[in-house]
Protein backbone atom coordinates (compact mmCIF):
# COMPACT_ATOMS: atom_id res chain seq x y z
CA UNK A 1 0.00 0.00 0.00
CA UNK A 2 1.61 3.33 -1.07
CA UNK A 3 1.87 5.59 1.97
CA UNK A 4 3.79 8.87 2.15
CA UNK A 5 5.21 10.34 5.36
CA UNK A 6 3.67 13.79 5.40
CA UNK A 7 3.78 16.24 8.31
CA UNK A 8 3.85 13.57 10.98
CA UNK A 9 1.21 11.28 9.47
CA UNK A 10 0.94 8.83 6.58
CA UNK A 11 -1.12 9.72 3.52
CA UNK A 12 -2.36 7.08 1.10
CA UNK A 13 -1.94 7.94 -2.58
CA UNK A 14 -2.21 6.36 -6.02
CA UNK A 15 -0.25 7.24 -9.16
CA UNK A 16 -1.49 6.23 -12.59
CA UNK A 17 -0.32 6.83 -16.14
CA UNK A 18 2.65 8.87 -17.26
CA UNK A 19 3.25 12.39 -18.43
CA UNK A 20 2.84 15.78 -16.81
CA UNK A 21 1.32 15.39 -13.31
CA UNK A 22 -2.28 16.22 -12.41
CA UNK A 23 -3.11 16.10 -8.69
CA UNK A 24 -6.73 15.61 -7.59
CA UNK A 25 -8.02 16.84 -4.19
CA UNK A 26 -11.28 15.22 -3.06
CA UNK A 27 -14.39 16.64 -1.41
CA UNK A 28 -15.57 16.07 2.17
CA UNK A 29 -17.91 13.24 1.18
CA UNK A 30 -15.30 11.58 -1.04
CA UNK A 31 -11.80 10.13 -0.89
CA UNK A 32 -9.19 9.03 -3.41
CA UNK A 33 -11.78 6.76 -5.06
CA UNK A 34 -13.99 9.74 -5.95
CA UNK A 35 -11.73 10.46 -8.91
CA UNK A 36 -11.85 7.04 -10.60
CA UNK A 37 -13.74 8.41 -13.61
CA UNK A 38 -11.13 11.14 -13.98
CA UNK A 39 -8.14 8.83 -13.49
CA UNK A 40 -9.43 6.53 -16.21
CA UNK A 41 -9.65 9.47 -18.59
CA UNK A 42 -6.63 11.63 -17.78
CA UNK A 43 -4.11 8.86 -17.09
CA UNK A 44 -4.05 8.16 -20.83
CA UNK A 45 -2.11 11.39 -21.31
CA UNK A 46 -0.99 12.53 -17.85
CA UNK A 47 0.35 11.11 -14.65
CA UNK A 48 -2.57 11.31 -12.24
CA UNK A 49 -2.15 11.48 -8.47
CA UNK A 50 -5.07 10.91 -6.12
CA UNK A 51 -4.86 10.70 -2.35
CA UNK A 52 -6.98 10.46 0.76
CA UNK A 53 -6.68 13.50 2.99
CA UNK A 54 -5.81 13.16 6.67
CA UNK A 55 -8.80 11.67 8.44
CA UNK A 56 -9.71 9.45 5.49
CA UNK A 57 -8.67 5.83 5.39
CA UNK A 58 -6.32 4.36 4.27
CA UNK A 59 -4.55 7.57 5.35
CA UNK A 60 -3.99 8.16 9.05
CA UNK A 61 -6.85 9.48 11.17
CA UNK A 62 -5.50 11.78 13.91
CA UNK A 63 -7.72 11.73 16.98
CA UNK A 64 -7.48 15.43 17.85
CA UNK A 65 -9.47 18.04 15.94
CA UNK A 66 -6.57 20.46 16.48
CA UNK A 67 -4.59 18.45 13.92
CA UNK A 68 -7.03 19.43 11.17
CA UNK A 69 -7.31 22.78 9.40
CA UNK A 70 -7.48 24.14 5.89
CA UNK A 71 -3.91 25.38 6.20
CA UNK A 72 -2.88 21.90 7.33
CA UNK A 73 -4.60 20.46 4.25
CA UNK A 74 -2.66 22.86 2.03
CA UNK A 75 0.58 21.97 3.80
CA UNK A 76 -0.19 18.25 3.44
CA UNK A 77 -0.62 18.64 -0.32
CA UNK A 78 2.62 20.61 -0.58
CA UNK A 79 4.57 18.01 1.39
CA UNK A 80 2.99 15.11 -0.52
CA UNK A 81 4.13 16.61 -3.81
CA UNK A 82 7.64 17.05 -2.40
CA UNK A 83 7.76 13.45 -1.15
CA UNK A 84 6.59 12.20 -4.55
CA UNK A 85 9.19 14.31 -6.36
CA UNK A 86 6.63 16.54 -8.09
CA UNK A 87 7.91 20.14 -8.25
CA UNK A 88 4.90 21.42 -10.18
CA UNK A 89 1.53 20.08 -11.35
CA UNK A 90 -1.96 20.89 -12.51
CA UNK A 91 -4.08 20.97 -9.33
CA UNK A 92 -7.73 19.87 -9.51
CA UNK A 93 -10.07 20.11 -6.52
CA UNK A 94 -13.76 19.65 -5.81
CA UNK A 95 -15.62 21.28 -2.91
CA UNK A 96 -13.38 20.91 0.17
CA UNK A 97 -10.65 19.90 -2.26
CA UNK A 98 -11.42 22.97 -4.35
CA UNK A 99 -10.71 25.14 -1.33
CA UNK A 100 -7.44 23.27 -0.89
CA UNK A 101 -6.54 23.79 -4.56
CA UNK A 102 -7.42 27.49 -4.40
CA UNK A 103 -5.45 28.18 -1.25
CA UNK A 104 -2.57 26.01 -2.44
CA UNK A 105 -2.38 28.18 -5.55
CA UNK A 106 -2.40 31.34 -3.43
CA UNK A 107 0.31 30.08 -1.07
CA UNK A 108 2.45 28.10 -3.53
CA UNK A 109 2.00 29.58 -7.02
CA UNK A 110 5.37 28.21 -8.12
CA UNK A 111 4.05 24.65 -7.64
CA UNK A 112 0.84 24.98 -9.67
CA UNK A 113 0.76 25.10 -13.46
CA UNK A 114 -3.00 25.57 -13.33
CA UNK A 115 -5.92 25.36 -10.92
CA UNK A 116 -9.31 23.72 -11.37
CA UNK A 117 -11.70 24.84 -8.63
CA UNK A 118 -14.97 22.93 -8.83
CA UNK A 119 -18.05 23.05 -6.61
CA UNK A 120 -16.30 25.40 -4.21
CA UNK A 121 -17.56 27.99 -1.74
CA UNK A 122 -20.25 26.25 0.29
CA UNK A 123 -20.87 28.22 3.47
CA UNK A 124 -19.71 31.54 2.06
CA UNK A 125 -23.21 32.98 1.72
CA UNK A 126 -24.32 32.14 5.28
CA UNK A 127 -21.08 31.70 7.19
CA UNK A 128 -22.51 31.81 10.73
CA UNK A 129 -25.37 29.41 10.01
CA UNK A 130 -23.03 27.12 8.08
CA UNK A 131 -20.56 26.96 10.97
CA UNK A 132 -23.31 26.11 13.46
CA UNK A 133 -24.65 23.36 11.20
CA UNK A 134 -21.21 21.88 10.59
CA UNK A 135 -20.35 21.77 14.28
CA UNK A 136 -23.71 20.13 15.09
CA UNK A 137 -23.05 17.46 12.46
CA UNK A 138 -19.54 16.92 13.83
CA UNK A 139 -21.05 16.23 17.26
CA UNK A 140 -23.59 13.90 15.69
CA UNK A 141 -20.91 11.86 13.95
CA UNK A 142 -18.92 11.52 17.16
CA UNK A 143 -21.96 10.34 19.07
CA UNK A 144 -23.72 8.19 16.46
CA UNK A 145 -21.17 7.35 13.77
CA UNK A 146 -21.61 7.82 10.04
CA UNK A 147 -25.25 6.67 10.22
CA UNK A 148 -25.95 10.17 11.52
CA UNK A 149 -25.04 11.51 8.07
CA UNK A 150 -27.52 9.41 6.08
CA UNK A 151 -29.57 12.47 5.15
CA UNK A 152 -26.45 14.43 4.16
CA UNK A 153 -26.12 12.54 0.88
CA UNK A 154 -29.71 13.21 -0.19
CA UNK A 155 -29.67 17.00 0.14
CA UNK A 156 -30.77 19.50 -2.53
CA UNK A 157 -27.36 19.52 -4.23
CA UNK A 158 -26.90 15.72 -4.06
CA UNK A 159 -30.17 14.37 -5.46
CA UNK A 160 -29.05 15.23 -8.99
CA UNK A 161 -26.55 12.37 -8.92
CA UNK A 162 -29.21 10.01 -7.57
CA UNK A 163 -31.60 11.02 -10.35
CA UNK A 164 -29.03 10.83 -13.15
CA UNK A 165 -27.26 7.64 -12.14
CA UNK A 166 -28.69 5.55 -9.28
CA UNK A 167 -25.76 3.15 -9.56
CA UNK A 168 -23.17 5.91 -9.26
CA UNK A 169 -25.12 7.38 -6.36
CA UNK A 170 -25.23 4.02 -4.60
CA UNK A 171 -21.46 3.66 -4.95
CA UNK A 172 -20.86 7.22 -3.76
CA UNK A 173 -23.12 6.70 -0.74
CA UNK A 174 -21.62 3.35 0.24
CA UNK A 175 -18.09 4.75 0.07
CA UNK A 176 -19.09 7.79 2.12
CA UNK A 177 -20.60 5.63 4.85
CA UNK A 178 -17.30 3.73 5.11
CA UNK A 179 -15.51 6.86 6.28
CA UNK A 180 -14.15 7.25 9.79
CA UNK A 181 -16.62 9.18 11.97
CA UNK A 182 -13.66 10.52 13.95
CA UNK A 183 -11.85 11.74 10.84
CA UNK A 184 -15.05 13.15 9.32
CA UNK A 185 -16.07 14.94 12.52
CA UNK A 186 -12.58 16.39 12.94
CA UNK A 187 -12.59 17.51 9.30
CA UNK A 188 -15.91 19.27 9.82
CA UNK A 189 -14.72 20.94 13.01
CA UNK A 190 -11.13 21.72 12.08
CA UNK A 191 -11.41 22.45 8.37
CA UNK A 192 -14.91 23.36 7.22
CA UNK A 193 -16.10 25.30 10.27
CA UNK A 194 -12.99 27.49 10.37
CA UNK A 195 -12.09 28.16 6.74
CA UNK A 196 -12.72 31.75 5.59
CA UNK A 197 -15.65 32.42 3.26
CA UNK A 198 -14.66 32.96 -0.36
CA UNK A 199 -15.94 36.53 -0.10
CA UNK A 200 -13.21 37.34 2.44
CA UNK A 201 -10.45 36.41 -0.01
CA UNK A 202 -10.80 39.27 -2.49
CA UNK A 203 -7.21 40.49 -2.23
CA UNK A 204 -5.82 36.94 -2.34
CA UNK A 205 -7.91 36.12 -5.40
CA UNK A 206 -6.65 39.26 -7.10
CA UNK A 207 -3.07 38.08 -6.63
CA UNK A 208 -3.59 34.84 -8.58
CA UNK A 209 -1.94 34.80 -11.99
CA UNK A 210 -2.11 31.03 -12.50
CA UNK A 211 -4.53 29.85 -15.22
CA UNK A 212 -7.69 28.92 -13.33
CA UNK A 213 -10.87 27.11 -14.31
CA UNK A 214 -13.88 27.52 -12.03
CA UNK A 215 -16.67 24.96 -12.37
CA UNK A 216 -20.09 24.67 -10.75
CA UNK A 217 -23.46 23.06 -11.22
CA UNK A 218 -26.36 25.47 -11.73
CA UNK A 219 -28.33 23.69 -8.98
CA UNK A 220 -25.47 23.79 -6.49
CA UNK A 221 -26.92 26.94 -4.94
CA UNK A 222 -24.29 27.49 -2.18
CA UNK A 223 -21.48 27.54 -4.76
CA UNK A 224 -22.95 29.79 -7.44
CA UNK A 225 -22.28 33.20 -5.87
CA UNK A 226 -18.79 32.20 -4.69
CA UNK A 227 -18.01 30.93 -8.19
CA UNK A 228 -19.09 34.24 -9.72
CA UNK A 229 -17.03 36.10 -7.11
CA UNK A 230 -13.92 34.07 -7.93
CA UNK A 231 -14.47 34.63 -11.65
CA UNK A 232 -14.73 38.38 -11.07
CA UNK A 233 -11.56 38.66 -9.00
CA UNK A 234 -9.20 36.11 -10.59
CA UNK A 235 -8.08 37.77 -13.82
CA UNK A 236 -6.80 34.51 -15.29
CA UNK A 237 -9.98 32.55 -14.64
CA UNK A 238 -12.77 31.09 -16.71
CA UNK A 239 -16.13 29.81 -15.50
CA UNK A 240 -18.04 26.71 -16.60
CA UNK A 241 -21.61 26.17 -15.38
CA UNK A 242 -23.14 22.74 -15.86
CA UNK A 243 -26.90 22.75 -16.54
CA UNK A 244 -29.26 20.85 -14.23
CA UNK A 245 -26.32 19.76 -12.09
CA UNK A 246 -25.64 19.69 -8.37
CA UNK A 247 -22.52 19.43 -6.27
CA UNK A 248 -20.65 16.29 -7.34
CA UNK A 249 -20.29 17.32 -10.96
CA UNK A 250 -17.33 15.01 -11.56
CA UNK A 251 -19.65 12.06 -10.85
CA UNK A 252 -22.86 13.49 -12.31
CA UNK A 253 -21.47 14.62 -15.64
CA UNK A 254 -18.05 12.99 -16.06
CA UNK A 255 -17.94 13.51 -19.83
CA UNK A 256 -18.61 17.25 -19.53
CA UNK A 257 -16.30 17.55 -16.54
CA UNK A 258 -13.40 15.69 -18.12
CA UNK A 259 -13.87 17.38 -21.48
CA UNK A 260 -13.90 20.89 -20.04
CA UNK A 261 -10.75 20.25 -18.02
CA UNK A 262 -9.02 18.56 -20.94
CA UNK A 263 -9.68 21.55 -23.18
CA UNK A 264 -8.54 23.92 -20.44
CA UNK A 265 -5.27 22.05 -19.85
CA UNK A 266 -4.62 21.95 -23.58
CA UNK A 267 -5.02 25.73 -23.84
CA UNK A 268 -2.76 26.24 -20.83
CA UNK A 269 -0.08 23.99 -22.24
CA UNK A 270 -0.18 25.79 -25.59
CA UNK A 271 0.10 29.18 -23.90
CA UNK A 272 -3.38 30.13 -25.07
CA UNK A 273 -4.96 30.80 -21.64
CA UNK A 274 -4.25 34.43 -20.90
CA UNK A 275 -5.33 37.19 -18.52
CA UNK A 276 -8.78 38.52 -19.31
CA UNK A 277 -8.86 41.03 -22.16
CA UNK A 278 -11.35 43.87 -21.55
CA UNK A 279 -10.95 45.31 -25.02
CA UNK A 280 -10.60 48.95 -25.92
CA UNK A 281 -14.20 49.95 -26.54
CA UNK A 282 -16.63 51.75 -24.26
CA UNK A 283 -19.12 48.94 -23.82
CA UNK A 284 -21.69 46.76 -25.54
CA UNK A 285 -24.80 47.91 -27.37
CA UNK A 286 -28.01 45.91 -27.57
Secondary structure, DSSP 8 states (H G I E B T S, - for coil): --EEEETTEEEEEEEES-SSEEEEE--TT--GGGGHHHHHHHTTTSEEEEE--TTSTTS---S-GGG--HHHHHHHHHHHHHHTT-S-EEEEEETHHHHHHHHHHHH-GGGEEEEEEES--TTSTTHHHHHHHHHHHHHHHHHHGGGGGGGGGGSTTTHHHHHH-HHHHHHHHHHHHTS-HHHHHHHIIIIITTS--GGG-HHHHHT--SEEEEEEETT-HHHHHHHHHHHHH-TTEEEEEETT--S-HHHHTHHHHHHHHHHHHHHHHTT---S----SSS----
